[in-house]
Amino acid sequence: MRYWHPFTEDALHQIKKDKITKLVVLPLYPQFSISTSGSSIRVLQSIIREDVYFTRLPISIIESWYQREGYINSMVDLIENELLIFSKPEEVMVFFSAHGVPLSYVEDAGDPYRDQMEECIALIMDELKSRGIHNHHILAYQSRVGPVQWLKPYTDEVIVELGRRGIRSLLAVPVSEHIETLEEIDMEYKHLALQSGIENWGRVPALGCTSSFISDLADAVIEALPCASRSSTRSAPSQCETETEPVIDLFFGSIFAFVLLLSPSLDVKGMICQSHTQASIPGTKRYTNDDEGCLSTRPVCLVLICPIYALLGIQTDV
């Protein structure tokens, strides 16, 4: 995990010990951000560059998976089930609350997080409509800290405004899993909503180990497997093993991101590479939905880069 045991370094040590010959990296963040998946991948890159074993290893990194059909359908299933609990489901406002990031990440660093989040919500709402569910919805961002501006609108401000507009039923949907799902949404925002005139409050449970969701993650890993040589001989390296297509090269480390968060006057323009600029990790492949995965019987390892707050969210909601 990124912030708790076993750390990335521990996982990579075990990979070498097990003599793994293929590696798929799956960050447990649906959307990509330089402060989440980017920071985790950065740590991975720094270790891989210094180790000959990994420079020769075919590696695929799944940057994001918010658009996957299995993920979208699993989210919609949970929303649909929770709407049925309300006495008048058609009058419920579907309230997506996502973890925010500083605005400078998006505007100055080219972080795709906001665009991916908005696309994710659009996909969820399209699937709801295809099932005959046409509730109104809104997206807001929570958990801001420090003096800098974060992505807007802010969750707490939107809740108050919805109360003023006469909204009486609200279903909160945490777009991803984190500890704030339990503390901020279930406690702080619920209390604020009731104070603001919202009478009926609900919260969609976290995906946790929902079978359709887990199956889709498994499919994502299989699809992202680096292609093995289709030849029966090993006299020459396969295309995938020599491929050096870039993954991501981010200037951000987690410490720098934290400093940026607390430094509103810091100019980051020109300092941060775009999210898809070239990286120097030999043998690495960035996975997209257009890539063709090839299976083999050689050992394969899956690394799940998971923040501790995501782990807590999963455990407590199962």
C-alpha positions in Angstrom: 0.0 0.0 0.0 1.0 3.6 -0.4 0.7 4.7 3.2 0.8 1.5 5.3 2.2 -2.0 5.4 2.9 -3.7 3.1 4.5 -0.7 1.4 5.4 -0.7 -2.3 9.0 -1.5 -1.5 7.9 -4.6 0.4 5.7 -5.8 -2.5 8.5 -5.3 -5.0 10.9 -7.3 -2.8 8.4 -10.1 -2.7 8.0 -10.0 -6.5 11.8 -10.5 -6.9 11.7 -13.3 -4.3 8.9 -15.1 -6.2 10.8 -14.6 -9.5 7.8 -13.0 -11.2 8.1 -12.6 -15.0 5.2 -10.2 -15.7 3.8 -7.3 -13.7 0.5 -5.5 -13.7 0.1 -2.4 -11.5 -3.5 -1.6 -10.6 -3.9 1.6 -8.5 -7.1 1.3 -6.4 -8.2 4.8 -7.5 -10.9 4.8 -10.2 -9.8 8.2 -11.5 -6.2 9.3 -12.1 -4.7 12.2 -10.2 -1.1 13.3 -9.8 -1.7 13.3 -6.0 -3.0 9.7 -5.8 -2.2 7.2 -8.6 0.5 9.6 -9.9 2.3 9.8 -6.5 2.1 6.0 -6.1 3.4 5.4 -9.7 6.2 7.9 -9.0 7.4 5.8 -6.0 7.2 2.7 -8.2 9.2 4.3 -10.9 12.0 5.5 -8.6 12.5 1.9 -7.4 12.2 0.2 -10.8 14.8 2.5 -12.4 17.5 1.4 -9.9 16.9 -2.3 -10.2 18.1 -4.4 -13.1 15.5 -7.1 -12.4 12.6 -4.7 -13.0 14.2 -2.9 -16.0 14.0 -6.3 -17.8 10.4 -7.1 -16.6 7.4 -6.5 -18.9 5.2 -4.1 -16.9 1.7 -2.8 -17.5 0.2 0.0 -15.5 -3.6 0.6 -15.4 -3.7 4.4 -14.9 -7.5 4.6 -14.3 -10.6 2.4 -14.7 -13.5 4.8 -13.9 -15.0 4.2 -17.4 -15.2 0.4 -17.1 -18.6 -1.1 -17.6 -18.4 -3.4 -14.6 -17.5 -0.5 -12.3 -20.3 1.8 -13.7 -22.9 -1.0 -13.5 -21.9 -1.8 -9.9 -22.2 1.8 -8.9 -25.6 2.1 -10.6 -26.8 -1.1 -8.9 -26.0 0.4 -5.5 -27.7 3.7 -6.3 -30.8 2.0 -7.7 -31.1 -0.1 -4.5 -30.8 2.9 -2.2 -33.3 5.0 -4.1 -35.9 2.3 -3.5 -35.6 2.9 0.3 -37.1 6.4 0.0 -40.9 6.8 0.0 -40.7 8.9 -3.2 -37.6 7.7 -5.0 -38.3 10.0 -8.0 -37.9 13.1 -5.9 -34.5 12.2 -4.5 -31.5 14.3 -5.5 -28.5 12.1 -6.3 -25.6 13.8 -4.7 -22.1 12.8 -5.8 -19.4 13.8 -3.4 -15.9 13.2 -4.6 -12.6 13.8 -2.8 -11.3 17.1 -4.0 -7.8 18.2 -5.1 -6.2 21.7 -5.2 -7.4 23.7 -8.2 -3.8 24.3 -9.2 -3.3 20.6 -9.9 -5.8 20.8 -12.7 -5.2 24.3 -14.1 -1.4 24.5 -13.7 -0.3 20.8 -13.7 -2.8 19.4 -16.2 -4.2 16.9 -13.8 -7.0 15.0 -15.6 -8.8 14.2 -12.3 -11.7 16.7 -12.8 -12.4 15.7 -16.4 -12.3 12.0 -15.5 -14.6 12.5 -12.5 -17.1 14.4 -14.6 -17.0 11.8 -17.3 -17.5 9.1 -14.6 -20.6 10.8 -13.3 -22.0 11.2 -16.8 -21.5 7.5 -17.4 -23.3 6.6 -14.2 -26.2 8.9 -15.0 -26.5 7.6 -18.5 -26.8 4.0 -17.2 -29.4 5.1 -14.6 -31.4 6.7 -17.4 -31.2 3.6 -19.5 -32.9 1.8 -16.6 -35.7 4.4 -16.5 -34.3 6.4 -13.5 -34.3 10.1 -14.3 -33.4 11.7 -10.9 -31.6 15.1 -10.8 -28.0 14.9 -9.7 -25.1 17.2 -8.7 -21.4 16.7 -8.2 -19.4 18.4 -5.4 -16.0 18.0 -3.9 -15.1 17.4 -0.2 -12.2 17.2 2.2 -10.4 20.5 1.3 -7.6 21.6 3.6 -5.1 24.5 3.6 -5.4 28.1 2.3 -5.4 27.3 -1.5 -8.5 26.9 -3.6 -9.7 23.4 -4.3 -12.1 22.0 -6.9 -15.6 23.5 -6.6 -18.4 23.4 -5.8 -17.6 22.4 -2.2 -19.8 19.7 -0.7 -20.8 21.6 2.4 -21.8 24.7 0.5 -23.8 22.7 -2.0 -25.7 20.9 0.8 -26.7 24.3 2.4 -27.8 25.6 -1.0 -29.9 22.5 -1.8 -31.7 23.0 1.5 -32.5 26.6 0.6 -33.8 25.5 -2.8 -36.3 23.2 -1.1 -34.7 19.9 -1.8 -36.0 17.5 0.9 -34.5 14.1 -0.1 -30.8 13.6 -0.7 -28.9 10.4 -1.6 -25.1 10.9 -1.1 -22.9 8.9 -3.4 -19.2 8.6 -2.6 -17.5 8.3 -6.0 -14.6 6.5 -4.4 -13.9 4.9 -1.1 -12.0 6.8 1.7 -12.2 7.4 5.4 -14.2 10.6 4.8 -17.0 8.4 3.5 -17.7 7.4 7.1 -16.7 10.5 9.0 -17.5 13.5 6.8 -20.5 12.1 4.8 -22.1 9.9 7.4 -21.7 12.4 10.3 -20.7 15.9 9.3 -22.6 16.3 6.1 -25.6 14.4 7.3 -25.9 16.7 10.3 -25.5 19.7 8.0 -28.1 18.5 5.6 -30.7 18.0 8.4 -29.9 21.4 9.7 -30.3 22.9 6.3 -33.9 21.6 5.8 -33.2 18.3 4.1 -35.5 15.8 5.7 -34.6 12.5 4.1 -30.9 11.5 4.0 -29.3 8.4 2.5 -25.9 7.2 1.5 -24.9 4.6 -1.1 -22.7 2.0 0.5 -19.1 1.6 -0.7 -18.5 -1.0 -3.4 -16.3 -3.1 -1.1 -16.2 -6.6 -2.4 -19.3 -6.4 -4.6 -18.8 -9.5 -6.9 -19.5 -7.6 -10.2 -17.0 -4.9 -9.2 -14.3 -7.4 -8.2 -14.8 -9.5 -11.4 -14.4 -6.4 -13.5 -11.1 -5.5 -11.8 -9.9 -9.0 -12.5 -10.9 -8.6 -16.1 -9.0 -5.3 -16.2 -5.9 -7.0 -15.0 -6.2 -9.8 -17.5 -6.7 -7.3 -20.3 -3.6 -5.4 -19.2 -1.2 -8.3 -19.1 1.9 -7.5 -21.1 1.9 -9.6 -24.3 4.1 -12.7 -24.1 6.0 -14.0 -27.1 3.7 -16.2 -29.2 6.8 -18.1 -30.4 7.7 -21.4 -28.8 11.4 -20.3 -28.7 13.0 -17.7 -26.5 16.0 -16.9 -28.7 14.9 -13.3 -29.2 13.0 -10.9 -27.0 9.3 -10.4 -27.8 8.0 -7.0 -28.9 6.4 -6.4 -25.5 9.5 -7.2 -23.6 11.5 -4.6 -25.6 8.7 -2.1 -25.7 9.5 1.2 -24.0 6.2 3.0 -24.5 6.0 5.7 -21.7 3.7 5.5 -18.7 3.8 8.7 -16.8 6.6 11.0 -15.7 5.3 13.3 -13.0 7.4 15.8 -11.1 5.1 15.4 -8.1 6.1 13.3 -5.2 3.7 13.1 -2.3 5.8 15.6 -0.3 5.9 18.1 -3.1 2.2 17.8 -3.5 1.6 18.5 0.2 3.9 21.5 0.0 1.9 22.8 -3.0 -1.3 22.3 -1.1 -0.1 24.6 1.7 1.5 27.2 -0.6 -1.0 29.2 -2.5 1.6 31.6 -3.9 3.8 28.8 -5.4 4.1 28.9 -9.2 4.0 25.4 -10.5 3.8 26.3 -14.2 6.5 24.7 -16.1 7.6 22.6 -13.1 5.2 19.6 -13.6 5.1 17.3 -16.5 1.8 16.6 -18.1 0.1 13.3 -17.0 1.1 11.5 -20.2 4.6 12.7 -20.9 7.5 10.3 -21.5 8.9 8.2 -18.7 12.2 6.3 -18.6 11.1 2.9 -17.3 12.5 0.3 -19.7 10.0 -2.5 -20.5 7.0 -0.6 -19.3 3.7 -0.3 -21.1 0.8 2.0 -20.3 -2.4 0.1 -20.7 -5.4 1.5 -22.5 -8.7 -0.2 -23.4 -7.4 -0.5 -27.0 -4.5 -2.7 -26.0 -4.7 -6.4 -26.5 -3.8 -8.6 -23.5 -2.1 -12.0 -24.1 -2.1 -14.8 -21.6 0.6 -17.2 -20.8 1.5 -19.8 -18.2 4.4 -17.8 -16.8 4.2 -16.3 -13.3 2.3 -13.1 -13.2 2.1 -10.6 -10.3 -0.5 -8.0 -9.6 0.5 -5.0 -7.5 -2.4 -3.1 -5.9 -1.4 0.4 -4.9 -3.9 1.2 -2.2 -4.1 4.2 0.2 -4.8 3.4 3.8 -8.0 5.5 3.8 -9.3 3.5 0.9 -8.6 0.3 2.8 -10.5 1.6 5.8 -13.5 2.5 3.7 -13.6 -1.0 2.2 -13.3 -2.8 5.5 -16.0 -0.8 7.3 -18.6 -0.9 4.6 -18.4 -4.7 3.9 
